[in-house]
Amino acid sequence: MSSRSGTPPPRSLHALAWVTAASAFVLIAIGGVVTSKGVGMAVPDWPTTYGYNPFFFPIDQWTGGIFQEHVHRLAASGVGLLTLVLAVWFQVREPRVWVRRLAWLAFAGVCVQGGLGGTRVLLNGVSVLGIPGSVFFGVLHATTAQLFLALVGSLTLVTSSLWARCTARPANVAAPAGGRAVLAVVGLMFLQLIVAATMRHQHAGLAIPDFPLAYGSIYPATDPDSLHRINQQRMGVVEDSPVTPFQIHLQMAHRVLAVTLVTAVFAVAWRLRRQGRPWSVWGGVWAGLLGAQFVLGAATVWTNKAADLATAHVAVGALSLVVGGTLGLALCGGPRPSLSAFRPCGDDRANLKTAAAMPVSAS
Amino acid sequence: MKQSLIVAAFAASAVSALAGDVTGSVSLKGTPPPEKPITPLMADVNCGKASPGTVTTRHFVVGANNGLGNVFVYVKAGLEGKKSEVTAPKAVIDQLGCLYQPYVSGSVAGAAIEFRNSDAFLHNVNFMKSDAGNDTFNFAQGAGSKPIDKVFKNVEVMAKIQCNVHPWMFGYIGIVDNPFFAVTDKDGKFTIKGLPAGKYTLAFKHLKAGEVTQEVEVKDSGATVTAILEVK
C-alpha cells in the first residue's frame, strides 16, 4: 500500500485530487472574470448575498456583475466542499502521514481563501498599511488562490504512479538535474503573479497601452507633465482612474519579469530535453504554456484589456505555476528534511543514462 | 471636520450686503481623443433597453465654441471672513439608463447627497476610495427603492462613485467647504449665485483636462469669467 515501496496509492485518491485541482483551476478562471470585469463588489454583503443565503438567492436577480460574483462564490463553496471531502478521503485511505497533512493543509487553505474573499468585500474601503483594502485583500486573495492550486496540484503528483515509481528508485540511481533551477524559476513566477495581481486589483485599466514599446519608448517618462498628457488621453470605458508612476513602473517590472521568465523556462526545458521522458515532455509543456502566456499578455495590451483575454492570461499563469511547481517538486523529490525516504524521481533508465553526463543535483 | 465647521459658520452668518452672481464659460483648447462607445452597456439585456442606441463615454463633453461641459467650478480661496446665507441645493444623483445623472455634481462637506434609482433594476453605489478620509460605502438600490442619503464629511475634489453591477457606471462629486460652486453645462457655461463682494480664486476642475485657477473680483453687479483648459 505504501508508496515508499513503489506501490501507488489508491487510484480514487489520485482521481479526487485531479478533480479538486481542476475545480480550483476553474474557480481561479471565474475569479479572473470577476476581476477582469470589475464586478467584485457587485454583491456588497458577505457571506450572504443581498441578505439571502447564497444558495437560495433568487436566480432572476443574477444580473449584470451580480451573476459573475455570485457564481464565483457558489463555485468557491463547491471547491471548499470538495476539498473537505478530499481531506477526509485522504485521512481514511492515504497511508502517508505527510500526504494526509498536505490534504488537510489544502482544506485549511481553501477556508482561509474563502475568508480572504469575504474580507475583500467587507473591508473594501478600509486602508491597510496605507493600501486600500480592495487592493490589499484583492491581491492577497488572488495570490493565495495560486498557492492553493499549487498545493492541490502537488497532491495529484504525490498520489500518482509516477511518484510511486520515483520514490521506489534505488538510492544509487542519480537524481535528475534541474530541480532547483525549476523551483527558482517557479519562485520568480510567483513573484510575477503577485506583481500581476497588484496591477489588476487597482482597477486602473492599462497603465501602458502599447507593447512592445511603452508610450512609444523603451521606458516611459513619468514626470508630472508626461503623466498629465498620458491621463488626458486615457479614455477608459470600465476602468478610468488616472495612472500613477507606481503603476507604470509596476507594468514595466511585469514586462521585464515576463521576458526573464520566458527565457528561463525555455532554457530549463532545453536542459530537460536531454533527460528523456517524462522530463522532456513536462519541460516542453511548461515552455509551451509560457510561450502562450507571453502572447496572451501582449494580446491583453493590444485589445485594451479585453476581459476574456485578460482572464485567459490569469488562467494560463495559474497553470504555468502549477505545472512548473509540480515539475520542480518531482525533480527534487518533495520536502526531504522530514521525509528521509524521499528521493528524486524520474525515469530510472533515463537517469542512469544521463547520470554520468549531467551535473548531479544537490537535491 | 474642519471643513464642516467652516460650512456651519457660513450657514450661521448674517447676510452680506453686497453679493453678485459669477457667470462665465470654460472652453477647451486642443482636440480631445474621441469618446468610446460603452459596449458592455449596449450588450447588457437590461441596460441596452434602458439606454437604446449608441451610448458613449463622457470624458470630454465639448459643445458650441469649444465650450467644455462637466467642469466643476468652485471658490478655492477668498471666502475667509466673508458672510453669506447662501446654501447649496441638495445634490441629487440618479441612476438612469445605467448611467449616473449627472455625471459630475457638487455638494458641501457635511451635507446629505441623495441617491435615486429610476431604473427598473438594481444598482449598487460604491464609494470605495477616499483620499480625504471620507467614509467609504457600498450600498445596493433596487428598482423602486426609496432615495438614500449619504454624507461626505470632508472636502474632496473629486470623489468617485461606481456601480459594480454595471461597472462602466461611474460618476464624480466635487465636495467643497462652501456653497459657491457650479458644474458647466454642455456648452461650458456656468453660474455661481450670491457670492459676497470681494476677491476670490476660482478653480476649474475637469477630470481629464486638469485644473486651472483664476483670480476674480466680484462686485454687487456680479462678475464674468472665462477660463481655458487644454488637452495636449
Contacts between the chains, C-beta under 8 A, distances in Angstrom:
chain1	res1	chain2	res2	distance
A	37	B	167	6.2
A	38	B	164	6.6
A	38	B	167	3.9
A	39	B	164	5.1
A	39	B	165	7.0
A	39	B	167	5.7
A	40	B	164	6.7
A	41	B	124	7.0
A	41	B	126	5.1
A	41	B	128	6.9
A	41	B	138	5.7
A	41	B	164	4.1
A	42	B	124	6.5
A	42	B	164	4.1
A	42	B	165	4.6
A	42	B	167	7.9
A	44	B	124	5.7
A	44	B	126	7.4
A	44	B	138	4.4
A	44	B	139	6.5
A	44	B	140	5.8
A	50	B	140	6.3
A	61	B	122	7.1
A	63	B	45	7.5
A	63	B	46	6.4
A	63	B	121	6.4
A	63	B	122	7.2
A	63	B	165	7.1
A	64	B	44	6.4
A	64	B	46	7.4
A	64	B	47	7.8
A	64	B	165	4.1
A	64	B	166	5.2
A	65	B	164	5.2
A	65	B	165	4.6
A	65	B	166	6.8
A	65	B	167	6.0
A	66	B	122	7.5
A	66	B	165	5.5
A	69	B	164	7.9
A	124	B	126	7.5
A	124	B	128	5.5
A	124	B	136	6.9
A	124	B	138	6.1
A	125	B	127	7.4
A	125	B	128	5.3
A	125	B	129	7.1
A	125	B	130	7.5
A	125	B	135	7.6
A	125	B	136	2.5
A	125	B	137	7.1
A	125	B	138	7.2
A	126	B	136	7.7
A	132	B	128	7.2
A	132	B	129	5.3
A	134	B	128	5.6
A	134	B	129	7.3
A	228	B	210	6.1
A	228	B	232	7.4
A	229	B	232	4.9
A	231	B	208	6.9
A	232	B	32	7.7
A	232	B	33	7.9
A	232	B	208	5.2
A	232	B	209	6.5
A	232	B	210	7.5
A	232	B	231	5.2
A	232	B	232	6.3
A	233	B	33	5.4
A	234	B	208	7.8
A	235	B	33	5.2
A	235	B	34	7.6
A	235	B	35	6.8
A	235	B	36	5.3
A	235	B	57	6.1
A	235	B	59	5.5
A	236	B	57	7.6
A	237	B	36	5.3
A	237	B	37	8.0
A	237	B	38	5.5
A	237	B	39	7.2
A	237	B	40	7.1
A	237	B	57	6.0
A	237	B	168	5.5
A	238	B	40	6.8
A	238	B	167	4.9
A	238	B	168	5.1
A	239	B	167	8.0
A	240	B	57	8.0
A	240	B	59	7.6
A	240	B	170	7.0
A	241	B	160	7.6
